[in-house]
Amino acid sequence: MDFIATTLFFIILLIALSIVWSTLKTGISPMMSSIQARQTMLAEISTDEKGTLIDLGSGWGTLVIAVAKKYPNKQVVGYEVSWFPWLVSIIFKYSMGLNNLRLYRKDFKNADLSGATTLVCYLFPGAMVALEDKLKHDMAKSITIVSNTFALPSYKPVKVIKLKDFYKTPIYVYHWQPN
C-alpha cells in the first residue's frame, strides 16, 4: 500500500511540476474558457469559411473539442505547450472519436498557421504581441481571429462582446488583413 501511495504522490507531483514549468516558460497557466466565453466564441466562428480552425493555446481542450464537435466537417487543430493538459485533451479527443481534430504539443509561435481561416485563443498580453508579430510576418491572407479576454495590441477589432459575467469578460473579434 505504501508503494501505491508513494507512486501516486510522485505522479501528482510530476504533473504539478510540469504545469508550473510550462507556466514559468509561457507566462500563463493553462486556463479553461468559461462556458459563456466558449459559447460566445463558437457563435463568432463562420461555418462558411473553408480551411482550418486553429486554437493557439488549447490547454485542457475544452474550446478546441467544442469546436471539433460542433463542426465535424471542419479541420480543427490545437497547439498546447504544457504536456499534462495536452495529454488530457488527447484522451478526450480519442474518447469522443473526433477525427477532424489534431492536437500538437507545440508552441504556436513555431507553428505553420498559413492553412488557417480562423484562429481562436485565450492567451495573455505577451502572447498577443507575439501573435500579432507572427501574423504581420507570416500571414499572407485574410483570417478571422476570436480572442477571449486579451486584445491584439495594435489591431482594431471589428467587434468586442462583453460577457455578462462578474468580470465583464471581453471577446475580441478581428478580420485580419495582410499588409
Contacts in CASP RR format, 6 or more apart in sequence:
PFRMAT RR
TARGET T0000
AUTHOR 0000-0000-0000
METHOD contacts of the structure
MODEL  1
MDFIATTLFFIILLIALSIVWSTLKTGISPMMSSIQARQTMLAEISTDEK
GTLIDLGSGWGTLVIAVAKKYPNKQVVGYEVSWFPWLVSIIFKYSMGLNN
LRLYRKDFKNADLSGATTLVCYLFPGAMVALEDKLKHDMAKSITIVSNTF
ALPSYKPVKVIKLKDFYKTPIYVYHWQPN
15 84 0 8 1.000
18 82 0 8 1.000
18 83 0 8 1.000
18 84 0 8 1.000
19 29 0 8 1.000
19 30 0 8 1.000
19 82 0 8 1.000
19 84 0 8 1.000
19 85 0 8 1.000
22 29 0 8 1.000
22 30 0 8 1.000
22 81 0 8 1.000
22 82 0 8 1.000
22 83 0 8 1.000
23 29 0 8 1.000
23 30 0 8 1.000
23 82 0 8 1.000
25 81 0 8 1.000
26 81 0 8 1.000
26 82 0 8 1.000
26 107 0 8 1.000
26 127 0 8 1.000
27 124 0 8 1.000
27 126 0 8 1.000
28 123 0 8 1.000
28 124 0 8 1.000
28 127 0 8 1.000
29 82 0 8 1.000
30 57 0 8 1.000
30 59 0 8 1.000
30 60 0 8 1.000
30 80 0 8 1.000
30 82 0 8 1.000
30 85 0 8 1.000
31 59 0 8 1.000
31 122 0 8 1.000
32 59 0 8 1.000
32 60 0 8 1.000
32 61 0 8 1.000
32 62 0 8 1.000
32 63 0 8 1.000
33 41 0 8 1.000
33 62 0 8 1.000
33 63 0 8 1.000
33 122 0 8 1.000
33 148 0 8 1.000
34 163 0 8 1.000
34 165 0 8 1.000
34 169 0 8 1.000
36 163 0 8 1.000
36 164 0 8 1.000
36 165 0 8 1.000
36 169 0 8 1.000
37 122 0 8 1.000
37 148 0 8 1.000
37 149 0 8 1.000
37 163 0 8 1.000
37 169 0 8 1.000
37 171 0 8 1.000
38 62 0 8 1.000
38 63 0 8 1.000
38 66 0 8 1.000
40 161 0 8 1.000
40 163 0 8 1.000
40 171 0 8 1.000
41 63 0 8 1.000
41 120 0 8 1.000
41 146 0 8 1.000
41 148 0 8 1.000
41 171 0 8 1.000
42 66 0 8 1.000
42 67 0 8 1.000
42 70 0 8 1.000
44 144 0 8 1.000
44 146 0 8 1.000
44 159 0 8 1.000
44 161 0 8 1.000
44 171 0 8 1.000
44 173 0 8 1.000
45 53 0 8 1.000
45 67 0 8 1.000
45 71 0 8 1.000
45 118 0 8 1.000
45 120 0 8 1.000
45 144 0 8 1.000
45 146 0 8 1.000
46 117 0 8 1.000
46 118 0 8 1.000
46 144 0 8 1.000
47 71 0 8 1.000
47 74 0 8 1.000
49 117 0 8 1.000
49 118 0 8 1.000
49 144 0 8 1.000
50 117 0 8 1.000
51 74 0 8 1.000
51 75 0 8 1.000
51 115 0 8 1.000
51 116 0 8 1.000
51 117 0 8 1.000
52 74 0 8 1.000
52 75 0 8 1.000
52 76 0 8 1.000
52 77 0 8 1.000
52 115 0 8 1.000
52 116 0 8 1.000
52 117 0 8 1.000
52 118 0 8 1.000
53 67 0 8 1.000
53 71 0 8 1.000
53 74 0 8 1.000
53 75 0 8 1.000
53 76 0 8 1.000
53 77 0 8 1.000
53 116 0 8 1.000
53 117 0 8 1.000
53 118 0 8 1.000
53 119 0 8 1.000
53 120 0 8 1.000
54 76 0 8 1.000
54 77 0 8 1.000
54 78 0 8 1.000
54 79 0 8 1.000
54 108 0 8 1.000
54 111 0 8 1.000
54 113 0 8 1.000
54 116 0 8 1.000
54 118 0 8 1.000
54 119 0 8 1.000
54 120 0 8 1.000
55 61 0 8 1.000
55 63 0 8 1.000
55 64 0 8 1.000
55 67 0 8 1.000
55 76 0 8 1.000
55 77 0 8 1.000
55 78 0 8 1.000
55 79 0 8 1.000
55 119 0 8 1.000
55 120 0 8 1.000
55 121 0 8 1.000
56 78 0 8 1.000
56 79 0 8 1.000
56 108 0 8 1.000
56 119 0 8 1.000
56 120 0 8 1.000
56 121 0 8 1.000
56 123 0 8 1.000
56 127 0 8 1.000
56 131 0 8 1.000
57 78 0 8 1.000
57 79 0 8 1.000
57 80 0 8 1.000
57 81 0 8 1.000
57 108 0 8 1.000
57 121 0 8 1.000
57 122 0 8 1.000
57 123 0 8 1.000
58 64 0 8 1.000
58 78 0 8 1.000
58 79 0 8 1.000
58 80 0 8 1.000
58 85 0 8 1.000
58 86 0 8 1.000
58 89 0 8 1.000
58 103 0 8 1.000
59 80 0 8 1.000
59 82 0 8 1.000
59 85 0 8 1.000
59 86 0 8 1.000
59 89 0 8 1.000
60 85 0 8 1.000
60 88 0 8 1.000
60 89 0 8 1.000
61 78 0 8 1.000
61 80 0 8 1.000
61 85 0 8 1.000
61 88 0 8 1.000
61 89 0 8 1.000
61 92 0 8 1.000
61 103 0 8 1.000
63 120 0 8 1.000
63 122 0 8 1.000
64 76 0 8 1.000
64 77 0 8 1.000
64 78 0 8 1.000
64 89 0 8 1.000
64 101 0 8 1.000
64 103 0 8 1.000
64 120 0 8 1.000
65 89 0 8 1.000
65 92 0 8 1.000
65 93 0 8 1.000
65 96 0 8 1.000
65 98 0 8 1.000
65 101 0 8 1.000
67 74 0 8 1.000
67 76 0 8 1.000
67 120 0 8 1.000
68 74 0 8 1.000
68 76 0 8 1.000
68 93 0 8 1.000
68 98 0 8 1.000
68 100 0 8 1.000
68 101 0 8 1.000
69 96 0 8 1.000
69 98 0 8 1.000
71 100 0 8 1.000
72 98 0 8 1.000
72 100 0 8 1.000
73 100 0 8 1.000
74 100 0 8 1.000
75 100 0 8 1.000
75 102 0 8 1.000
76 98 0 8 1.000
76 100 0 8 1.000
76 101 0 8 1.000
76 102 0 8 1.000
77 101 0 8 1.000
77 102 0 8 1.000
77 103 0 8 1.000
77 104 0 8 1.000
77 116 0 8 1.000
78 101 0 8 1.000
78 102 0 8 1.000
78 103 0 8 1.000
78 104 0 8 1.000
79 104 0 8 1.000
79 106 0 8 1.000
79 107 0 8 1.000
79 108 0 8 1.000
79 111 0 8 1.000
80 86 0 8 1.000
80 89 0 8 1.000
80 103 0 8 1.000
80 104 0 8 1.000
80 105 0 8 1.000
80 106 0 8 1.000
81 105 0 8 1.000
81 106 0 8 1.000
81 107 0 8 1.000
83 105 0 8 1.000
86 103 0 8 1.000
86 105 0 8 1.000
89 103 0 8 1.000
90 103 0 8 1.000
93 101 0 8 1.000
93 103 0 8 1.000
104 111 0 8 1.000
108 131 0 8 1.000
108 134 0 8 1.000
109 130 0 8 1.000
109 134 0 8 1.000
113 119 0 8 1.000
113 134 0 8 1.000
113 135 0 8 1.000
113 138 0 8 1.000
113 139 0 8 1.000
114 138 0 8 1.000
114 139 0 8 1.000
114 140 0 8 1.000
114 141 0 8 1.000
116 143 0 8 1.000
117 143 0 8 1.000
117 144 0 8 1.000
118 143 0 8 1.000
118 144 0 8 1.000
118 145 0 8 1.000
118 146 0 8 1.000
119 131 0 8 1.000
119 143 0 8 1.000
119 144 0 8 1.000
119 145 0 8 1.000
119 146 0 8 1.000
120 145 0 8 1.000
120 146 0 8 1.000
120 147 0 8 1.000
120 148 0 8 1.000
121 127 0 8 1.000
121 128 0 8 1.000
121 131 0 8 1.000
121 145 0 8 1.000
121 146 0 8 1.000
121 147 0 8 1.000
121 148 0 8 1.000
121 150 0 8 1.000
122 147 0 8 1.000
122 148 0 8 1.000
122 149 0 8 1.000
122 150 0 8 1.000
123 131 0 8 1.000
123 147 0 8 1.000
123 150 0 8 1.000
124 150 0 8 1.000
125 150 0 8 1.000
125 153 0 8 1.000
127 150 0 8 1.000
128 147 0 8 1.000
128 150 0 8 1.000
128 151 0 8 1.000
128 152 0 8 1.000
128 153 0 8 1.000
129 153 0 8 1.000
131 152 0 8 1.000
132 152 0 8 1.000
132 153 0 8 1.000
132 154 0 8 1.000
132 155 0 8 1.000
135 143 0 8 1.000
135 176 0 8 1.000
136 179 0 8 1.000
139 176 0 8 1.000
139 178 0 8 1.000
140 178 0 8 1.000
141 178 0 8 1.000
142 175 0 8 1.000
142 176 0 8 1.000
142 177 0 8 1.000
142 178 0 8 1.000
143 175 0 8 1.000
143 176 0 8 1.000
144 173 0 8 1.000
144 174 0 8 1.000
144 175 0 8 1.000
144 176 0 8 1.000
145 152 0 8 1.000
145 172 0 8 1.000
145 173 0 8 1.000
145 174 0 8 1.000
145 176 0 8 1.000
146 171 0 8 1.000
146 172 0 8 1.000
146 173 0 8 1.000
146 174 0 8 1.000
147 171 0 8 1.000
147 172 0 8 1.000
147 174 0 8 1.000
148 169 0 8 1.000
148 171 0 8 1.000
149 169 0 8 1.000
149 170 0 8 1.000
149 171 0 8 1.000
150 172 0 8 1.000
151 157 0 8 1.000
151 170 0 8 1.000
151 172 0 8 1.000
152 172 0 8 1.000
152 174 0 8 1.000
155 174 0 8 1.000
155 176 0 8 1.000
157 172 0 8 1.000
157 173 0 8 1.000
157 174 0 8 1.000
158 173 0 8 1.000
158 174 0 8 1.000
158 175 0 8 1.000
159 172 0 8 1.000
159 173 0 8 1.000
160 170 0 8 1.000
160 171 0 8 1.000
160 172 0 8 1.000
160 173 0 8 1.000
161 170 0 8 1.000
161 171 0 8 1.000
161 173 0 8 1.000
162 168 0 8 1.000
162 169 0 8 1.000
162 170 0 8 1.000
163 169 0 8 1.000
163 170 0 8 1.000
163 171 0 8 1.000
END
